[in-house]
Amino acid sequence: MRIERTALPGVGVNHATTTADGQRLGVICHLTGRRDLVFYDPEDPQAVAATVVLQPDEAHQIADLLDATITIDHLAHLEEQITGITAARIRIPAGSAYADRPIRDTRAHPGALIVAVIHDERITTTPDSDLVLRHGDTVVAVGDQDAITALADLLTTEHHHPSAHR
């Protein structure tokens, strides 16, 4: 897929592409952080048919949905060295019930130890239990496979607002 970048002076940047099915779409990245998802008219690829305005947190959630692979990268060389123990990197997705909560809240699943947290390319090793996890952080955890799976399930479960059930 080829993505065309077009500067929009004073506004931001438009990233546009045409899908394999011929639908033209774009993402306008505003200088403010806002994102516009733009759908072009199939009859006139320069004319905008529809726009969806996304605030930064909404854009992150949509990006996580589109990148539906919940990241659990197993650190293979470590697994080979220690039988029964696995290490994994688990990304905190947008909407996680554990985003904006301290690490100590994850202790519901014993057997997996969080040994590092990566936030904006800054690595905190042996993080304090008061460290607050954020959307986009990557947790590095060590434990048995069942505990790692349980921790990944816990960290990637979507937060449901009580008002949504009315």
C-alpha positions as CSV (number, residue, x, y, z in Angstrom):
1,M,0.0,0.0,0.0
2,R,1.4,3.4,-1.0
3,I,0.7,6.3,1.3
4,E,1.0,9.8,0.0
5,R,1.9,12.5,2.4
6,T,0.7,16.0,1.7
7,A,1.6,19.0,3.9
8,L,-1.3,21.2,4.8
9,P,0.3,24.5,5.9
10,G,-1.1,25.7,9.2
11,V,-3.2,22.5,9.6
12,G,-1.0,19.5,9.6
13,V,-0.4,16.6,7.2
14,N,-2.7,14.5,5.1
15,H,-1.8,10.8,4.6
16,A,-3.9,9.4,1.8
17,T,-4.0,6.0,0.1
18,T,-6.2,3.9,-2.2
19,T,-7.2,0.4,-0.9
20,A,-6.9,-2.8,-3.0
21,D,-10.7,-2.4,-3.6
22,G,-10.3,1.1,-5.0
23,Q,-11.6,3.1,-2.0
24,R,-9.6,6.3,-1.4
25,L,-9.2,7.4,2.2
26,G,-6.9,9.6,4.2
27,V,-6.0,10.6,7.7
28,I,-5.4,14.3,8.4
29,C,-3.1,14.7,11.3
30,H,-3.8,18.1,12.7
31,L,-1.1,20.1,14.6
32,T,-3.5,20.0,17.6
33,G,-3.4,16.2,17.8
34,R,-6.9,15.8,16.3
35,R,-7.2,13.3,13.5
36,D,-9.7,13.4,10.7
37,L,-10.5,10.1,8.9
38,V,-11.5,11.2,5.4
39,F,-13.3,9.1,2.8
40,Y,-13.1,10.3,-0.8
41,D,-15.9,10.2,-3.4
42,P,-15.4,7.1,-5.6
43,E,-16.5,9.2,-8.6
44,D,-14.1,12.1,-7.8
45,P,-11.0,11.0,-5.9
46,Q,-10.3,14.7,-5.0
47,A,-13.7,15.3,-3.4
48,V,-14.3,14.3,0.2
49,A,-17.5,12.2,0.6
50,A,-17.3,11.9,4.4
51,T,-15.2,12.9,7.4
52,V,-15.0,11.4,10.9
53,V,-13.3,13.7,13.4
54,L,-11.3,11.8,16.1
55,Q,-9.9,13.3,19.3
56,P,-6.4,11.9,20.1
57,D,-7.7,9.2,22.5
58,E,-10.3,8.1,20.0
59,A,-7.7,7.9,17.3
60,H,-5.6,5.7,19.6
61,Q,-8.5,3.4,20.2
62,I,-9.3,3.1,16.5
63,A,-5.7,2.4,15.8
64,D,-5.6,-0.4,18.3
65,L,-8.8,-1.9,16.8
66,L,-7.2,-1.7,13.3
67,D,-4.0,-3.3,14.6
68,A,-6.0,-6.0,16.3
69,T,-3.0,-8.0,17.2
70,I,-2.6,-7.7,20.9
71,T,1.1,-7.8,21.3
72,I,2.6,-10.6,23.3
73,D,6.1,-10.9,22.0
74,H,7.8,-13.9,23.6
75,L,11.5,-13.4,24.2
76,A,12.6,-16.7,22.6
77,H,16.3,-16.8,23.7
78,L,15.3,-16.4,27.3
79,E,12.6,-19.1,27.0
80,E,15.3,-21.5,25.7
81,Q,17.5,-20.9,28.7
82,I,15.0,-21.4,31.5
83,T,12.5,-24.3,31.3
84,G,9.0,-23.5,32.4
85,I,9.6,-19.8,32.6
86,T,8.6,-17.4,29.8
87,A,9.2,-13.7,29.2
88,A,6.8,-11.5,27.2
89,R,6.2,-8.0,26.1
90,I,2.6,-6.9,26.5
91,R,1.4,-3.6,25.0
92,I,-1.3,-1.8,27.0
93,P,-4.0,-1.0,24.3
94,A,-6.3,2.0,24.3
95,G,-9.3,1.4,26.5
96,S,-7.5,-1.1,28.7
97,A,-9.0,-1.4,32.2
98,Y,-5.5,-1.1,33.5
99,A,-4.5,2.1,31.7
100,D,-4.0,4.9,34.2
101,R,-3.8,2.5,37.1
102,P,-0.7,1.5,39.2
103,I,1.1,-1.8,38.6
104,R,0.0,-3.1,42.1
105,D,-3.6,-3.3,40.7
106,T,-2.4,-6.1,38.3
107,R,-1.5,-8.5,41.2
108,A,-4.9,-10.2,40.8
109,H,-2.9,-12.8,38.8
110,P,0.1,-14.1,40.8
111,G,2.8,-16.0,39.0
112,A,3.8,-13.3,36.5
113,L,6.3,-10.6,37.6
114,I,6.5,-7.2,35.7
115,V,10.2,-6.6,35.4
116,A,10.1,-3.5,33.2
117,V,7.8,-0.9,31.7
118,I,8.6,0.8,28.4
119,H,7.0,4.2,28.0
120,D,7.8,6.5,25.0
121,E,11.1,4.6,24.5
122,R,12.1,5.1,28.2
123,I,12.6,1.9,30.1
124,T,11.9,1.6,33.8
125,T,13.4,-1.6,35.1
126,T,12.2,-3.2,38.4
127,P,9.3,-0.7,38.4
128,D,7.8,0.3,41.7
129,S,4.3,-0.9,42.4
130,D,3.1,2.7,42.4
131,L,4.2,3.2,38.7
132,V,1.0,4.1,36.7
133,L,0.6,2.2,33.5
134,R,-0.5,4.2,30.4
135,H,-2.0,3.4,27.1
136,G,0.8,2.5,24.7
137,D,3.2,1.3,27.4
138,T,4.8,-2.0,27.0
139,V,5.1,-4.3,30.0
140,V,7.9,-6.8,30.1
141,A,6.8,-9.7,32.3
142,V,8.4,-13.0,33.4
143,G,6.5,-16.1,34.7
144,D,5.1,-19.4,33.7
145,Q,3.1,-19.5,30.5
146,D,-0.3,-19.6,32.2
147,A,0.5,-16.6,34.4
148,I,1.8,-14.6,31.4
149,T,-1.4,-15.4,29.5
150,A,-3.6,-14.4,32.4
151,L,-1.6,-11.1,32.8
152,A,-1.9,-10.4,29.1
153,D,-5.7,-11.1,29.3
154,L,-6.0,-8.8,32.3
155,L,-4.0,-5.9,30.8
156,T,-5.7,-6.0,27.4
157,T,-9.3,-6.3,28.7
158,E,-11.3,-3.2,27.7
159,H,-12.5,-0.9,30.4
160,H,-16.3,-0.7,30.4
161,H,-17.9,2.5,31.7
162,P,-20.8,1.9,34.1
163,S,-22.9,4.5,32.2
164,A,-22.6,2.4,29.1
165,H,-24.9,-0.3,30.6
166,R,-27.9,2.0,31.2
